[in-house]
Amino acid sequence: MLETERLILRRWNENDAEDLYKYASDPDVGPIAGWPAHRSIEESRDVIKNVLGGKEAYAICLKEDGKAIGTIELKLNGHTDMTDRDDECEMGYWLGKPFWGRGIMPEAVKEMLRHALEDCSMQKVWIGYYEGNTKSKRVQEKCGFKYQWKSENVDVPLMHEKRTGHVSLMTKEDWIWEKTQNLKFKTKVEKAGFEDIDTLVELRLDYLVEDNGSIDKKDAEKIREALPGYYRKHLNKDLFAYVIREEKTIVSCAFLLVIEKPMSPAFINGKTGTILNVYTKESYHRKGYARMIMDVLLAEAKDLGLVVMDLKSTEDGYSLYRSVGFQDDHSKYHLMKWKNQ
Ligand SMILES: CC(C)(COP(=O)(O)OP(=O)(O)OC[C@H]1O[C@@H](n2cnc3c(N)ncnc32)[C@H](O)[C@@H]1OP(=O)(O)O)[C@@H](O)C(=O)NCCC(=O)NCCS
């Protein structure tokens, strides 16, 4: 069972046949989605048994009375011709006409996207609508699906006709981006710019003090003097500083250093990244900021084509990095360093 503010998404059962018939017998609901209106309660009962029993098919119910008013479904590999991958699926839905226009479907779709991409480990959710279905098109736009292409002469077998179909897609990266940019969180992850350089200097020093316990005063002075020049040379070229602000003040950050190396099988395009300076000011801990920053940073790293990224984890950061996909690097090599004394 899944839950949103106003809705419960639960399995269909045979007792829902009357409610299903009430809404699915409306000629404005099924045909535009590709299936004929139901002609009897028996037919609806049959559909519950044979069509709506899929592993990821849910009845949409209002919390107030628990009655089924629509359907939302993930069609998994083997039940969709949009993909033949096990980590991709197609979403389909319809809603009883009396409930249209209240944002109910977008609410259900967003929860199903979360379910597909977070609980079911899907990488992509495909979705479509037939030419002329502007309401469904709006739902898909409002939920952040990205338009991909149109296909002419798509077979609509249950209606014995051909139509033009429009296909959109939500990838896991786009979902994470949507989620972190969602106003619900009232928090945005941004890339710092040159106007932030003074703050980035202080954040680096704060981080170093926290990481090392303390740093030598002279070292701190040298760093403070040299860092602005370093940032001017590298920021938004091969160094990206992801930040969250509260009241215009940066309270959390992480740096991504992009390093291009001569290609090897371990980094086939040579593009690698190092993450450093993951730091949230103490009074802003436990608000999920570091995770939000890491989600955005990783999505962007993929967009930049980076194939491996490394970091040195403190004890405090370990579980966060694990949860966003980092693993211990059991290297066959000796880690060595040389110091110019
Ligand atoms: C498509 C459908 C699920 C939309 O559900 P919903 O909960 O009404 O979605 P929303 O409230 O977000 O409305 C979506 C858009 O439909 C339009 N709309 C909604 N109710 C409407 C109504 N009564 N009259 C005219 N337009 C309406 C609006 O343009 C709205 O977009 P907006 O918010 O930008 O104004 C529903 O109309 C439906 O079940 N249609 C038939 C089956 C179907 O088409 N399924 C999808 C197959 S791909």
The ligand as an SDF file (V2000), in Angstrom:
LIG
                    3D

 48 50  0  0  0  0  0  0  0  0999 V2000
   -5.7640   12.3510  -17.5760 C   0  0  0  0  0  0  0  0  0  0  0  0
   -6.4110   12.2590  -16.2170 C   0  0  0  0  0  0  0  0  0  0  0  0
   -5.8310   11.0790  -15.4600 C   0  0  0  0  0  0  0  0  0  0  0  0
   -6.1030   13.5750  -15.4360 C   0  0  0  0  0  0  0  0  0  0  0  0
   -6.3240   13.4070  -14.0600 O   0  0  0  0  0  0  0  0  0  0  0  0
   -6.5970   14.6680  -13.0930 P   0  0  0  0  0  0  0  0  0  0  0  0
   -6.4930   14.1830  -11.7020 O   0  0  0  0  0  0  0  0  0  0  0  0
   -7.8390   15.3440  -13.5140 O   0  0  0  0  0  0  0  0  0  0  0  0
   -5.3480   15.6250  -13.4070 O   0  0  0  0  0  0  0  0  0  0  0  0
   -5.2600   17.1980  -13.1220 P   0  0  0  0  0  0  0  0  0  0  0  0
   -6.2400   17.6200  -12.0800 O   0  0  0  0  0  0  0  0  0  0  0  0
   -3.8340   17.5070  -12.8950 O   0  0  0  0  0  0  0  0  0  0  0  0
   -5.6750   17.8300  -14.5200 O   0  0  0  0  0  0  0  0  0  0  0  0
   -4.8060   17.7370  -15.6270 C   0  0  0  0  0  0  0  0  0  0  0  0
   -5.2460   18.7080  -16.7080 C   0  0  0  0  0  0  0  0  0  0  0  0
   -6.4900   18.2760  -17.2470 O   0  0  0  0  0  0  0  0  0  0  0  0
   -7.3100   19.4030  -17.5640 C   0  0  0  0  0  0  0  0  0  0  0  0
   -8.5910   19.1800  -16.8760 N   0  0  0  0  0  0  0  0  0  0  0  0
   -8.7800   18.5730  -15.7030 C   0  0  0  0  0  0  0  0  0  0  0  0
  -10.0690   18.4670  -15.4220 N   0  0  0  0  0  0  0  0  0  0  0  0
  -10.7180   19.0120  -16.4510 C   0  0  0  0  0  0  0  0  0  0  0  0
  -12.0810   19.1750  -16.7530 C   0  0  0  0  0  0  0  0  0  0  0  0
  -13.0430   18.7630  -15.9280 N   0  0  0  0  0  0  0  0  0  0  0  0
  -12.3980   19.7550  -17.9190 N   0  0  0  0  0  0  0  0  0  0  0  0
  -11.4320   20.1790  -18.7450 C   0  0  0  0  0  0  0  0  0  0  0  0
  -10.1260   20.0350  -18.5170 N   0  0  0  0  0  0  0  0  0  0  0  0
   -9.7780   19.4630  -17.3740 C   0  0  0  0  0  0  0  0  0  0  0  0
   -6.5650   20.6290  -17.1490 C   0  0  0  0  0  0  0  0  0  0  0  0
   -5.9390   21.1430  -18.2870 O   0  0  0  0  0  0  0  0  0  0  0  0
   -5.5100   20.1200  -16.2030 C   0  0  0  0  0  0  0  0  0  0  0  0
   -4.2850   20.7870  -16.3130 O   0  0  0  0  0  0  0  0  0  0  0  0
   -3.9920   22.1560  -15.4570 P   0  0  0  0  0  0  0  0  0  0  0  0
   -3.8900   21.7360  -14.0320 O   0  0  0  0  0  0  0  0  0  0  0  0
   -2.7220   22.6450  -16.0290 O   0  0  0  0  0  0  0  0  0  0  0  0
   -5.1640   23.0830  -15.6790 O   0  0  0  0  0  0  0  0  0  0  0  0
   -7.9430   12.0930  -16.3230 C   0  0  0  0  0  0  0  0  0  0  0  0
   -8.4390   13.1500  -17.0940 O   0  0  0  0  0  0  0  0  0  0  0  0
   -8.3530   10.7730  -16.9810 C   0  0  0  0  0  0  0  0  0  0  0  0
   -8.4510    9.7650  -16.3290 O   0  0  0  0  0  0  0  0  0  0  0  0
   -8.6380   10.7900  -18.3090 N   0  0  0  0  0  0  0  0  0  0  0  0
   -9.1120    9.6050  -19.0310 C   0  0  0  0  0  0  0  0  0  0  0  0
   -8.1330    8.4540  -19.0680 C   0  0  0  0  0  0  0  0  0  0  0  0
   -6.7960    8.8640  -19.5730 C   0  0  0  0  0  0  0  0  0  0  0  0
   -6.6830    9.7210  -20.4260 O   0  0  0  0  0  0  0  0  0  0  0  0
   -5.7350    8.2540  -19.0590 N   0  0  0  0  0  0  0  0  0  0  0  0
   -4.4010    8.5430  -19.4510 C   0  0  0  0  0  0  0  0  0  0  0  0
   -4.0210    7.7490  -20.6380 C   0  0  0  0  0  0  0  0  0  0  0  0
   -2.4000    8.1800  -21.1870 S   0  0  0  0  0  0  0  0  0  0  0  0
  1  2  1  0
  2  3  1  0
  2  4  1  0
  2 36  1  0
  4  5  1  0
  5  6  1  0
  6  7  2  0
  6  8  1  0
  6  9  1  0
  9 10  1  0
 10 11  2  0
 10 12  1  0
 10 13  1  0
 13 14  1  0
 14 15  1  0
 15 16  1  0
 15 30  1  0
 16 17  1  0
 17 18  1  0
 17 28  1  0
 18 19  1  0
 18 27  1  0
 19 20  2  0
 20 21  1  0
 21 22  1  0
 21 27  2  0
 22 23  1  0
 22 24  2  0
 24 25  1  0
 25 26  2  0
 26 27  1  0
 28 29  1  0
 28 30  1  0
 30 31  1  0
 31 32  1  0
 32 33  2  0
 32 34  1  0
 32 35  1  0
 36 37  1  0
 36 38  1  0
 38 39  2  0
 38 40  1  0
 40 41  1  0
 41 42  1  0
 42 43  1  0
 43 44  2  0
 43 45  1  0
 45 46  1  0
 46 47  1  0
 47 48  1  0
M  END
$$$$
